Amino acid sequence: MEKLNNKAFDPINQEEKELMESIERNEWQTVKNIDQEKEKAMTAARNTLKKDKRINLRLTQKDYQKIQIKAIEEGIPYQTLISSLVHKYVNGS
């Protein structure tokens, strides 16, 4: 692999810096069966994002309306916004 131009951009964190240095040291190898590996990654991504559980949730009218307004501002369905908020909360972000 060709070396990255360090002046093009700075790494955003230590992990990205280590990845860039690893690439520059030619430590990365081409995958032999790229189609199979790509399919495995796509399946993992689909399973990670799959929403397969339903819940009933009671909210105050005021909270419900505010969530709908926020969802409109974000340009997403309000259920997606609620799901995103729950996901961020349980993952500590």
Contacts in CASP RR format, 6 or more apart in sequence:
PFRMAT RR
TARGET T0000
AUTHOR 0000-0000-0000
METHOD contacts of the structure
MODEL  1
MEKLNNKAFDPINQEEKELMESIERNEWQTVKNIDQEKEKAMTAARNTLK
KDKRINLRLTQKDYQKIQIKAIEEGIPYQTLISSLVHKYVNGS
1 23 0 8 1.000
1 24 0 8 1.000
1 26 0 8 1.000
1 28 0 8 1.000
3 24 0 8 1.000
4 20 0 8 1.000
4 23 0 8 1.000
4 24 0 8 1.000
11 17 0 8 1.000
11 19 0 8 1.000
11 20 0 8 1.000
22 28 0 8 1.000
31 37 0 8 1.000
51 83 0 8 1.000
57 82 0 8 1.000
59 67 0 8 1.000
67 78 0 8 1.000
67 81 0 8 1.000
67 82 0 8 1.000
68 78 0 8 1.000
70 78 0 8 1.000
70 81 0 8 1.000
71 77 0 8 1.000
71 78 0 8 1.000
71 80 0 8 1.000
71 81 0 8 1.000
74 81 0 8 1.000
76 84 0 8 1.000
END
